[in-house]
Every structure is written in structure tokens, then in C-alpha cells.
Amino acid sequence: MSRTLNLVDGLLLMGRRHQQLGRVRDALTILARLASFRELPREVAEETQVRLAEIQLHRRKYRRARRHLAVALRYDPDNARYHHLMATALRGLGEDQWDRAAVHYRRSLELDAEQDDCLTEFGLFAVRLGYADEGLNWLRHAVEQKPGDPDVLGKLIEGLRLAGRGDECCAELRAALFRNPQDRRFRQLWADDQFRQLHQAQHEQLRSRAGADEGPILLPFVPRERPVPADGQGQVIRQDGPSTFPPPHGARPAQVPDKRHVQ
């Protein structure tokens, strides 16, 4: 029994190291071999399934990741991180699984509402699903947790635009600039928003002008008049005077015969 435990511990340690070093293929081989054992300690079996799920998510093998996470949730059904990973896997399977993904997002935040990645990820996802108020509430909660993070504020601004609340973007950006007056990253967010508003206004102005016209816009075309010969008949023949070819080489400088050289 001790030999088996030593083998299990050794394989799990090797799998951890390979995964941390980014050697995904080697980690997958070792952890898959470990998962094939019939009897494993509960903690080892749970960690093995979660690590296999993380690797499959990294490889975008969402169905395989979902199977591993389903086993992990049997061991710990109230783990917020496992629900977040399950929501990510279901989201990658397509639109028919998005409602189930939202359920796992909500469950994850219900268990732990301090997850920054989950807050911003589900906030934008909820806005795209049509739950604008819920998604924006989660995004604002993320900004309250990290008021000095411009990436989190950028997710809130993106969510406001997706929800069609562009007028609220200025208020959020002004508040962020007030909190972080010396941070150029927040000034860049403000500049990007101003540029986007200007671009949108110009686009709408062009569309209104195009809609006001009754027909298509025709550019003026004036045909070039051809010269008429003096006699009124025949064609105009161009007559140029003869020209000489340029010389093949330029003039060479004269050689001085009595030029002395320094020895």
C-alpha cells in the first residue's frame, strides 16, 4: 500500500510541475495515467480531475473539460472556482449551453462574490445575454473592489456600450479620473471614449446626409474636347522637332602631368 501511495504522490507532483512549467502534453499524460487508477485518495482524485479540466480548457476541449469538472463537483459541490470553470466550459460549447453557463456563474458568485475575473467575465456575458441590469451590477461591484484597476473599468465601459448606455460612460470615467488623477491609463480610457463618441457622431451625420438625398450621388463628368484640325478633316498629327541623344559619359577632369605624390 505504501508503494502505491508513493507512486500516486510522485505522479501528482510530476503533473503539477509540468503544468506549472507549461508542459501541457506531459502533464496531461501523467495526470491521465493517475486518473485511471481505480482507488485514489479523495483529495488526490479531486485535484487530478480539476487539473485535467484546466488543461482541457487551455486546449479548448470544452466537452472533455466539462466531464472532468462534473466529477470534481461531486467531490466538492460548493466550490466557487469549480463552478466558474464549469461556466467557462459550458460557454465554450455554444449558444445552446449559455443559459446553463449563467447558472454556474451565478452559483460561483453566490459562493464567493470577491472573484474579480468571474465578476467581469459574467458581467459582460450577462449583458450579451440580455440581462443588462444584472450584468452591469456585477461590473460595478468589480470596479468597487478594484477602483485603481483600469482594465476592470474598461470592462464596465464596454458593458455600458453593449447595453446602449453610452451616456453613463462619461460619468464613470469622470469618477475614475477623480480617484486616479495622475494615472495616464485612465486618461487614455477617457481619450478613447471621446474619440469613439466623435467617430459615432460623424458616422451618424454622414448617414443623415445620405438619407436626406432622394437619389444616388452622381459625380460630374466633363468629356475632354478633342482638337480639330485646321482643314476640318483627317486626324491631328503631332510633329516634334529632332532631338539629339545625351552623351554616354560626362566630361572627365584634366590630368595634371606635374602633380607630385607624397611617398
URNOR-V397423 format. One record per helix or strand of 3 or more residues. SS is the DSSP state (2 for helix, 1 for strand). FROM is the first residue (numbers start at 1). LEN is the number of residues. If there is no record, write none. Layout:
BEGIN
SS|FROM|LEN, SS|FROM|LEN
END
This chain:
BEGIN
2|2|19, 2|24|12, 2|42|17, 2|62|14, 2|80|13, 2|95|17, 2|116|14, 2|132|14, 2|150|13, 2|167|13, 2|184|29
END
